[in-house]
Amino acid sequence: MSRKYFGTDGIRGRVGVEPMTPEFALKLGWAAGRVLGKSAGARVVIGKDTRRSGYVFESALEAGLASAGIDVDLLGPLPTPGVAYLTRALRAQVGVVISASHNPHHDNGVKFFGSDGGKLNDEVELEIEAMLDQPMQCVVSEQLGRVRRIDDASGRYIEFCKSTFDEKNLNGIRLVVDCAHGAAYKVAPAVFEELGATVHVIGNKPDGLNINKDCGSTHLESLKLAVRENKADLGIALDGDADRCLMVDAQGNEVDGDQIMYILAKSKLASGALKGPIVGTLMSNLGLEKAIVALGLGFERANVGDRYVMEMLKARAGTLGGETSGHAICLDKTTTGDGLVTALQVLAAMVQTRQSLAEMLVGMNKFPQLLINVPVKGKAKPILELPSVRAAEKESVQRLGARGRVLLRASGTEPLIRVMVEAEDEHETRREAESIAASVRAAIA
């Protein structure tokens, strides 16, 4: 059954344009309440990032849920994984996050967690979509949901993050943390400082419009500069809702999600905390796969999207998976991708081995990889089936042979076609990627 609203990570779009309108959010809250809150005394927690539009959608969702008879706890600005944690800790039936993750401020979105702190499965999302087609009916006054604000939400999440750090402290470690002017602007510095690190913070002055703007995990230039200027041991870059984490080493070199996965795999293998194969995605670098296999571990690829990584981890009884973009899932520590928990796991590995971030990467050699995003109007998937686009892809695959990989896919969160090429030779990688991207642009011109 096809989806009308839900993508790979909830519902997302430009503010004021369907579906991200106040009217839709009101109906969505009601529909979710009807589907997810069938038990007496059902309770929902709502968190958000720092977008100005978050106030609008928080109020609309709150009203919709209350009209369906659901009690609501408002958490305020809090990372997405913090909402997942508090859904479990507060014994709520549902957790709701208002965020468009790494997107600009003019986008926003809504995603849901179940009572276990995991993302909703496809069947439940489809049931919510079906309910959206029904006329909205408010319960009687005596059954309306009540709303309260949880004042210590940030403190609870900070303590949870600290509990996932297995070493004594971070004394003597100098960090730069880029909060992307997003949901972690208060909690991230507190986590690292309370564990003993010396922390220089950037991207911690949200104004509702600057989230992810030239900062965070999608723009590492400011972090690289700050790491060098402050003579830090490493830099940590979060995205707007802090479920992603990328890093920068002491020399200012980028450390992406694949490299973080390698560090975590080695560390958890040594500690005995690793189970099952490592799960990457179709976008994971071939160098990661080869390095994981060299450790004597299995490596499998899921579809792009952390929900699909999670599904494969559960199906294979695994505990570690992630994406190049910085989503890392450590099921031995938490139930979803968490940028702060990821950073703490890497820092714990550095403390245990007494190695720098750069030294932790010895043993993994990335293949040159180039990703080109081609903007499209309307739906992207039909463009991938055009004869000229398929022919360009096939020709590149034939030219590369066993020396590389080609992947074309429609973004699940933005109107883009992503062209990825990976090969042993950097010049060949760029030539093939640009050739395919040119074919896509010509096809939609």
N, C-alpha and C positions, 0 to 999 in steps of 0.2 A: 504494500500500500504506500503510495507516494505521500510525501510530507508537504504541507501547505505553508507552515510557518517555521518549524524547528529545523535548524541546520545541524552541523556536527557539534556545535557547542551552544545549544539553546537557541533563542530567538534574538536576532541582531539586525540593526539597520540604522539609517539616518534618522535623527530625531525630527519628529513632525511629519515624517513620511511613513505611510503604512509599511510594516505593521507597528512601527515605534511611535505611536501616538498615545496621548493620555486616555482616549476612549478605548483603544485596544487594550491598554494595560489594565484598565478597570475590568473589562470583560475577561481578560486572561486571569486576573486574580480570582474572580468568581468561578471560572471554569476549573482552575487548578484546585480551588477549595472544594468544589463539588466532587472532583475525582479523587483527590488525595486526602481529604479530611472527613471520611465517612464515619469514623469512630467518634463516640461522644467525647467532648473535651479536647478535640483536635487542636493542635498548636503549630504555628508556622513562625520561623525566624526570618527576618529580612535584613540583609546587609547590602552595602553599596560601595562603589569607589568614589572618587572626588569630582566627578563630572557635575556641572551645574544642573543638568537635566535629571540627575538622580533624585532631587527633591520632588520633581513632578511625578516620576514613575513610582517612587516610594509611596507617595500619598495615594496614587491611583490603585496600586496593587493592594495597599492596606485596606482601602475602601471596598475593593472587590472581594477580598478574602473575608472581611468582616460581614459583608452582605450575604455571604454563603454560610455564615455561622461559625467562622474560624477565628480563634484567638490569635493575635499577632504580637510577636516580640520584635522590637526595632533595635538593631545592633549598631546602626550608624556606619561610618566609614570603616571598613574592615576587609582585609584580603579575602579573596574567594575561598582559599583553604581554611581560613579562620571561620567562615560561615559553615563550611562542611564540618569542622570540629565542633562548633557550638550546637549544630543540629543534633549531634550525638550527645554532647555533654548536657544539654538542656532537655533531652528526651523529647524533642519536637518530632512531629510526623514529617515535616518538610522544611528544607532550607531554600531560601530564594536569594539570588545574587543579582543586583542591578549593576551591570558592567559590560563594556565592550572591549575588555582586556587591553590589547596593545593598540587598538584603533584610536584615531583622533577624537577630540572632545565632542565633535558634532555627531558621532555615532553613540548609540547605547544599546543595551541588550538585557535580556532576562534569562537566567538559567536556574535549574532546580537541582537540589540534592534530596535523596530519600532519607529515611530515618537512620540509616546506617552510615551516612556521610558520603555515600557513593552517588554518582550521577544516575539520573533516572534512566531506565531502559527504554528502548524504542516503543514498546507496546504501551507504556504509560503515557509517553509523549503523544502518541497517536490518539489515545483516549481523551487527552486534554484538547487536542485539535478538534475531535468530534464534538466535544461539549461546547466548544466555541460557536458551533453552528446552531446551538439551541438558544431559545429566547432567555434572557437573563431575568431571574426571578429572585427577589430579595426575601430572605426568611423573615418571620414575624419579629417584632421588636424584642420580645423576650429571648429570642434565640440568636440575636446579633452577636458577632464576636467582639471581644474586648481587646484593647491595644495598650501595650506598655513599652517603655524604653528600658533596655538592659544597660545600666550605666557602667558596669565593669566588664563589658565584652572584650575590650582590648587587653585588659589585664589578664583575663582568663586565657586568651590566646597566646600572649607572651609567655606565660608559664608553661603552656603546652609545648611551645617551640623549644624552650630551654630543656624540657624533659627529654627531648629526642637526642640531645647532645651527650654522648657517652663518656666524654673525657672530663677531667676535673674543671678546667677553665680555659680561657683564651688569653691569659696573661702574656704580655709581650708581643702580641700580634697586632699589627697596624692595618686597619681596613679603611677602604673608601666604599661607601654604600650609596648607590643611586636609586632613589625610591620612585623615580619617574613622575614625581608630583602626583602620585597615586595613592591607593588604599593603604599602603604600608608606610606612609610618611612618618607616622608616630611609632608604630610597633617595631619596625625593622631596627632602627637605631637602639631602641630599648633592649631588644633581644641580645644584640652583640655586646652592648656596653655592660649589661648585667652579668654577662659571662666573662667579663674582664678585658675585652678587646679595647684598643684605642681606636675610636671611630670618627672619621671625617665624613659628614653626610652632605650629599648634593641631591637635587631633585626633591626637596622636602618642603616646598612652599607652594602648595596647590592653590589656584585661584578659581578653579572650576572650569577653566578653559585651556590650561597649559599641560594637562595630563598627556604623557608620552611625547610632548613636543620637544624634539631635539635632545632627548634624554632617555634613560631607561634601556631596556634590553634591545630596542630597535635602533638606538643611536648611541654607540659606545664611545664616540670621540671625546666627550666631556669627561667620561670616567677614565679613559686612558691618560688624559692630561692631568687629572686630579691625582691619580695613582703615582705618576712620576713626580709631580710637584710636592706631594706629601711623603715621598719615599716610603710608600705603603708596601706591605707584603703582597697584597692583591686587592682587586676591586670586585664588587658584587653589583650586578645590574638586575633590577627587577622590572617587571612590566606594570601596567596600570593597576591590575588586580592582584599582582604579586604571586601568581601561580607559576611564573617562569623565572628562571635564574640563568644568566650568563655571567662569565667572569673575565677578568683581565689580570694577567700575571704582573709581577713586579717590574718587568721591562715594558709593559704596555701592550703585550700581545693578547689578542682575543682568545678566549677559551669557550668554545660553543657547547651546545648540549650533547653532541656526540662524544666530545672529549671528557665532559663531566661524567657521562655514562661509563666511560672506560675507567676513570678514577674510582667511581663507586663500585664497579664490578670487581676490581682488584681488591679494594678494601673489604668489601663484604665477603668475598671469597676467602680472604685471609682470616676473617673473624668467624667464619662459619655461619654467617647470617643469610647467605644466598641460597635460594631454592629455585629449581626450574631453569629454563633458558632465559637469557637476556632478550627482551623484546624491544626492537626498534620499529621504524616505519619504512615505507617505500622511499622516503627521503634520506634515511640514515646513510652516512658516508660509508663507502665500501671499505675504507681504512678501519672503521670501527668494527665491522664484521670480521675482518681478517685478524684484528688484534684480540677480539673476544674469543675467536676460535683458537688462537695461539695460546690462550690461557686454559684451554681444555674445556671451554664452556660452549653451550649451544647458543645460537643466535637466530631469531626469527623476526620476520617483518610483518607488521600489521598495516592496515590502511592508515593514511595520515589523519591525525586527530587523537588527542589523549584518551578519549572514550574508547577508541578501538584498540589502543595499546592496553588499556585496562581490561577490556574484554578478553584479549588474547592471554594476558597474564593470568587471569582467573581460569581460563580454559586449560592452560599449561601448568597450573599450580606454581607460577613464578612469583618472584618478589621484587624484581627490578626491571623497569622499562622506561622508555622516554623518547623524546623527539629532539632533532637538531636545534629547534627553536628555543629549547631550554625547559620544556616540560619534562620533569623527571618524577617518576612514581616509585616511591620506596614503601612497599606494602608492609615491610617489617616495622615501619615507623608511623605511617598514617594511611588514610584511605583514598587520597587523591593527590594530584600534582601540587607541590607546595614549594615556592621559591625559597622561603626562609629555611625550611627543613632540608632542602637540597644543599643550600650553602653550608649549613651546619654539618651535614654529612661529609662534605668535602673538607671542611676545616678539621673535623675529627680525624679524618684520614691523614691530613698533614701533621697533626699533633702526634698521632701514633707512630708515623714513619720518620718524623723529624725531617721531612723533605719539603721543598718549596713547591708551589703549584706547577711550575715548569718541570721540575724533576719528577713529579707524579705522572707526567704524560709520556715519559720515556717508555717506548714499547708500542706506541700508536703513531702511525704515519698516515695523515689524511690524504686521500686522493684529491686532486684539484676538482672542485665542484662549482658550478655556476648556476644560479637560479635567477631567471628573468621573469618578472611579473608583467603580463600584458593586460592592461585594463580593457574591459569589454562593457557593452551596454546590454542590459537584459541578462538572460541566463547564459552561463558560460558553457555548460556541458554540451549543448548541441553543436557548438563550434568545433569541439574535439572530433566530431564525426564527419566533418566536411572532408571530401576526397583529397583536396590539396593539402590540408593539415596532416591527414593520416599518411599521405605519400611522403611528406617532408620528414615525418617521424621515422618512417620505415627506412628511408634512405640513410639517415644518420645512424640508425641501429646497425645497418649493414656495414657502413664505413668503419664504425668503431669495433664491431665484432666483440671479442671477449675482453678487449682492453678498456671497456667502459660501460656506462648505463645511460639510458634516456628515459625520462618520465615526464609526461604531460598530464596535468590534472586541473580540474576546476577547483578554485578555492571554496572551502565550505563556509567562509565568514565574510568574504569580500567579492565584488564583481571583477574577478581576475582569473586569467589562465596562467598557471605556473609552469614554466618551462625549465626543467632541470636536466643538466648534462654533467656527467662525471666520467673522467678518463685519466689515464696515466700522465698524459701530456697537457699542460695548462693551455697552450696555444690551440691545441686540437679541441679542448673542452670549450673554449670561448667561440671558436669558429662554428662548431656544431650547434651550440645553444643559440647564437645569434642568427644562424640560418633558419632554425625552426621558428624562432620568435618572429622573424621577418615574414615567414609564411603565414603565421597566425594573424599578424597585422594586416597583411594583404587580403586575407580571407574575410576580414570584418570591415574592411575599408568601404 
